[in-house]
Amino acid sequence: MAKTNFGQAAKSYARSRNDIPVSFFESLNLRGISFEGKKIADIGSGTGALTRKLKLRKADVIGVDPSVEMLDEAVRINLARFEAIPYWHGTAEDTGLEPNHFDMVTVSRAWHWFNREAALKEMKRILKPMGKLIITDSGFLPGSMAVEAAFELLESHLGQNLKPAGSKAESRQRINGFPVEWFAEWQENGFELRDFYKLDYEVMFSTEEWVDRIMSLSYLAGAPAEKKEDISSVLLKKLHTQFGANASHTIPHACHVCILETF
C-alpha cells in the first residue's frame, strides 16, 4: 500500500481532530474498562488527541507514531499544556516497545493504514496475556450541507471520485464501517472479539474550523502546498457565500468501537 505523508498536515490534525466524544469513554466504563493505572500504548497516535485524553483519565500511556512532524506537534502541545506524556517514534509493525508490558493497545483512526498482519503480531508481542486491543474509527457522516459543499469542491479540484482511505478502499463489504475481512484477521492472529458498537455524536465547527478539518483529510495529505492553499481559499469563499461569514456548522459524526482481547 502506498504511504501517505500525514506529517504535512500535522498542525491541521492538531487543530481539527480533537473530537473524540465523552460518550466513547463512558461506553467503555459501562463495559468494565477503566484506564486508571493501566499501561497503554496508543499506536498511530498522531498529534496525541486520544493519548492526552487517556492521560487525563490517569493512564500510564505512551504515544507511538511514524511521523516525526506529528510527534513534534504532540510534544509542542505537551509543552503548551505543561503535560508530560511520552511519545515514541515507531510504527505499528515495529514499535520498539517492551514485550509483554502493556495492559492495552489503542488505535484511533489508523488501522486502515497499517500492514495489518504485521501490526497484529507486534501488538500481541507488546501486550500482556489477556491484554486488550481497542480499535476505533470515527469521522463525519455524509448528508449535511457543509459536508456536501466541501466534497463537491474536492471532487472538482482533485478530478477523481474520492475513495475510502487506506485499505478500506480495497474492501467491498463493511460492518459499521469496518471491512469484513478485518474480523477474520483478528481471530486468526489471536485476538478474540469482545464487543463491537457504534456511537453517534455531533461536532460544531465555525466555517474556518470546518475548512481546517477538510484540509486534514487523507485525500490532500500528499498534495503540493500550493494546491492545498488554493483549495482552502476557494472552499472558504464558497462556504462564506453559501452560509454567511459568521455561520456555524453542526456536523453529524459516528464513532465505531471494536474491543478485542488476546487469547
C-alpha positions as CSV (number, residue, x, y, z in Angstrom):
1,M,0.0,0.0,0.0
2,A,1.3,3.5,-0.9
3,K,2.3,5.5,2.1
4,T,0.6,8.8,2.9
5,N,2.6,11.6,4.4
6,F,0.5,12.9,7.2
7,G,3.3,15.0,8.6
8,Q,2.4,17.8,6.1
9,A,-1.0,18.0,7.9
10,A,0.3,17.9,11.5
11,K,-1.0,21.3,12.5
12,S,-4.4,20.8,10.8
13,Y,-4.7,17.5,12.6
14,A,-3.9,19.1,16.0
15,R,-6.4,21.9,15.5
16,S,-9.3,19.9,13.9
17,R,-9.2,16.3,15.1
18,N,-9.9,16.6,18.8
19,D,-13.5,15.4,18.5
20,I,-13.3,12.2,20.5
21,P,-16.7,12.2,22.3
22,V,-17.0,11.8,26.0
23,S,-19.6,9.0,25.2
24,F,-16.7,6.9,23.9
25,F,-15.1,6.8,27.4
26,E,-18.4,6.4,29.1
27,S,-19.2,3.4,26.8
28,L,-16.0,1.7,27.8
29,N,-16.6,2.4,31.5
30,L,-20.0,0.7,31.2
31,R,-18.2,-2.3,29.8
32,G,-15.9,-2.5,32.7
33,I,-12.9,-1.0,31.0
34,S,-11.0,1.6,33.1
35,F,-7.8,3.3,32.2
36,E,-6.6,4.4,35.6
37,G,-3.1,3.0,36.3
38,K,-3.1,0.9,33.1
39,K,-0.1,0.7,30.9
40,I,-1.4,1.7,27.4
41,A,0.4,2.1,24.1
42,D,-1.6,4.4,21.8
43,I,-0.4,3.3,18.3
44,G,-0.7,5.7,15.4
45,S,-1.1,8.5,18.0
46,G,-0.6,11.3,15.6
47,T,-0.6,14.6,17.4
48,G,-1.9,12.9,20.6
49,A,-5.6,13.6,20.6
50,L,-6.5,10.2,22.2
51,T,-3.2,10.0,24.1
52,R,-4.0,13.1,26.0
53,K,-7.5,12.0,26.9
54,L,-6.1,8.7,28.2
55,K,-3.6,10.6,30.3
56,L,-6.4,12.7,31.7
57,R,-8.0,9.5,32.8
58,K,-4.8,8.6,34.7
59,A,-3.5,6.0,32.3
60,D,0.2,5.3,32.1
61,V,0.2,5.9,28.4
62,I,2.8,6.3,25.6
63,G,2.0,7.6,22.1
64,V,3.7,5.9,19.1
65,D,3.7,7.3,15.6
66,P,5.9,7.0,12.4
67,S,5.6,10.7,11.6
68,V,8.3,13.0,13.2
69,E,6.2,16.0,12.3
70,M,3.1,14.6,14.1
71,L,5.2,13.7,17.2
72,D,6.8,17.2,17.2
73,E,3.3,18.7,17.2
74,A,2.3,16.4,20.1
75,V,5.4,17.4,22.1
76,R,4.6,21.1,21.3
77,I,1.1,20.6,22.8
78,N,2.7,18.9,25.8
79,L,4.8,21.9,26.5
80,A,2.0,24.4,26.0
81,R,-0.2,22.5,28.4
82,F,2.5,21.6,30.9
83,E,1.9,17.9,30.3
84,A,4.4,15.1,30.5
85,I,3.2,12.5,28.0
86,P,6.0,10.3,26.4
87,Y,6.0,9.9,22.7
88,W,8.0,7.4,20.7
89,H,9.0,7.2,17.1
90,G,7.9,3.8,15.8
91,T,5.5,2.0,13.5
92,A,2.5,-0.3,14.2
93,E,4.6,-3.1,12.7
94,D,7.7,-2.3,14.7
95,T,7.0,-0.2,17.8
96,G,10.3,-0.8,19.5
97,L,8.4,-1.2,22.8
98,E,9.0,-3.8,25.5
99,P,7.4,-7.2,25.2
100,N,4.6,-8.4,27.5
101,H,4.4,-4.9,29.0
102,F,1.0,-3.3,28.2
103,D,-2.5,-3.8,29.5
104,M,-4.0,-2.2,26.4
105,V,-3.2,-1.0,23.0
106,T,-5.4,1.7,21.5
107,V,-5.6,2.6,17.8
108,S,-7.8,5.5,16.7
109,R,-8.4,6.4,13.0
110,A,-5.4,4.5,11.9
111,W,-6.0,0.7,11.5
112,H,-6.6,1.1,7.7
113,W,-3.1,2.5,7.2
114,F,-1.3,-0.5,8.8
115,N,0.2,-3.6,7.4
116,R,-2.4,-5.4,9.5
117,E,-0.9,-8.9,9.9
118,A,2.5,-7.5,10.9
119,A,0.8,-5.0,13.2
120,L,-1.2,-7.7,15.0
121,K,1.9,-9.8,15.6
122,E,3.6,-6.7,17.1
123,M,0.6,-5.8,19.3
124,K,0.4,-9.4,20.6
125,R,4.1,-9.2,21.4
126,I,3.9,-6.0,23.5
127,L,0.6,-6.9,25.2
128,K,0.4,-8.8,28.4
129,P,-1.6,-12.1,28.4
130,M,-5.4,-11.3,28.1
131,G,-4.4,-7.8,27.0
132,K,-7.0,-5.6,25.2
133,L,-6.8,-4.1,21.8
134,I,-9.3,-1.2,21.3
135,I,-9.7,-0.1,17.7
136,T,-11.8,3.0,16.9
137,D,-12.7,4.7,13.7
138,S,-14.6,8.0,13.7
139,G,-15.5,10.7,11.3
140,F,-18.2,12.9,9.9
141,L,-21.2,11.5,8.1
142,P,-22.4,12.5,4.6
143,G,-25.7,14.4,4.1
144,S,-25.3,17.7,5.8
145,M,-25.0,20.8,3.5
146,A,-21.5,21.7,4.7
147,V,-20.2,18.2,4.0
148,E,-21.7,18.1,0.6
149,A,-20.4,21.6,-0.3
150,A,-16.9,20.5,0.7
151,F,-16.9,17.3,-1.2
152,E,-18.3,18.9,-4.4
153,L,-15.3,21.2,-4.3
154,L,-12.8,18.5,-3.6
155,E,-14.0,16.3,-6.4
156,S,-13.9,19.3,-8.9
157,H,-10.3,20.1,-7.8
158,L,-8.9,16.6,-7.5
159,G,-10.5,15.4,-10.6
160,Q,-11.4,11.9,-9.3
161,N,-14.1,10.0,-7.4
162,L,-12.8,10.1,-3.8
163,K,-12.1,6.7,-2.5
164,P,-12.1,5.5,1.1
165,A,-8.8,5.8,2.9
166,G,-6.1,3.2,3.1
167,S,-7.1,-0.5,3.0
168,K,-10.8,0.5,3.3
169,A,-10.6,1.2,-0.5
170,E,-9.9,-2.5,-1.1
171,S,-12.9,-3.8,0.7
172,R,-16.3,-4.5,-0.9
173,Q,-18.3,-5.1,2.2
174,R,-18.2,-3.4,5.6
175,I,-19.9,-3.8,9.0
176,N,-20.3,-0.5,10.8
177,G,-17.6,1.0,8.6
178,F,-15.1,-1.9,9.3
179,P,-14.1,-4.1,6.3
180,V,-15.4,-7.6,7.0
181,E,-12.0,-9.2,6.4
182,W,-10.6,-7.5,9.4
183,F,-12.7,-9.6,11.8
184,A,-11.3,-12.9,10.4
185,E,-7.7,-11.4,10.5
186,W,-8.1,-10.6,14.2
187,Q,-9.3,-14.1,15.1
188,E,-6.6,-15.8,13.0
189,N,-3.9,-13.7,14.8
190,G,-5.0,-14.5,18.3
191,F,-7.5,-11.7,19.1
192,E,-11.0,-12.5,20.2
193,L,-13.8,-10.0,19.5
194,R,-15.3,-9.0,22.8
195,D,-17.6,-6.1,21.7
196,F,-18.4,-4.0,18.7
197,Y,-20.7,-1.0,18.6
198,K,-21.4,2.4,17.1
199,L,-21.8,5.8,18.8
200,D,-23.4,8.8,17.2
201,Y,-22.4,12.3,18.1
202,E,-22.2,15.9,16.7
203,V,-19.4,18.4,16.4
204,M,-19.9,22.1,15.9
205,F,-17.4,24.0,13.6
206,S,-17.0,27.6,12.6
207,T,-16.5,27.9,8.8
208,E,-12.8,28.3,9.3
209,E,-12.6,25.3,11.6
210,W,-14.6,23.2,9.0
211,V,-12.1,24.2,6.3
212,D,-9.3,23.1,8.6
213,R,-11.0,19.8,9.2
214,I,-11.4,19.2,5.4
215,M,-7.8,20.1,4.8
216,S,-6.6,17.4,7.2
217,L,-8.2,14.6,5.1
218,S,-6.0,11.9,3.6
219,Y,-7.0,12.9,0.1
220,L,-5.0,16.0,0.5
221,A,-2.1,14.8,2.6
222,G,0.3,14.4,-0.3
223,A,-0.9,17.4,-2.4
224,P,1.5,20.2,-3.1
225,A,1.3,23.1,-0.7
226,E,0.2,25.5,-3.4
227,K,-2.7,23.2,-4.4
228,K,-3.8,22.9,-0.8
229,E,-3.7,26.6,-0.3
230,D,-5.8,27.1,-3.5
231,I,-8.4,24.5,-2.3
232,S,-8.6,26.0,1.2
233,S,-9.1,29.5,-0.2
234,V,-11.8,28.5,-2.7
235,L,-13.6,26.4,-0.1
236,L,-13.6,29.2,2.5
237,K,-15.0,31.6,-0.1
238,K,-17.7,29.0,-1.2
239,L,-18.8,28.4,2.4
240,H,-19.0,32.1,3.2
241,T,-21.1,32.7,0.1
242,Q,-23.4,29.8,0.8
243,F,-23.8,30.1,4.5
244,G,-22.7,33.6,5.5
245,A,-19.4,34.8,7.0
246,N,-20.3,34.0,10.7
247,A,-22.1,30.7,10.2
248,S,-21.5,27.6,12.4
249,H,-22.0,24.1,11.2
250,T,-23.3,21.2,13.3
251,I,-21.8,18.1,11.6
252,P,-23.1,14.6,12.5
253,H,-20.3,12.1,13.3
254,A,-20.1,8.4,14.1
255,C,-17.5,6.5,16.2
256,H,-17.2,2.8,15.7
257,V,-15.5,0.9,18.5
258,C,-14.1,-2.6,18.5
259,I,-12.8,-4.3,21.7
260,L,-10.5,-7.3,21.2
261,E,-8.6,-9.4,23.7
262,T,-5.6,-11.7,23.2
263,F,-6.0,-15.4,23.7
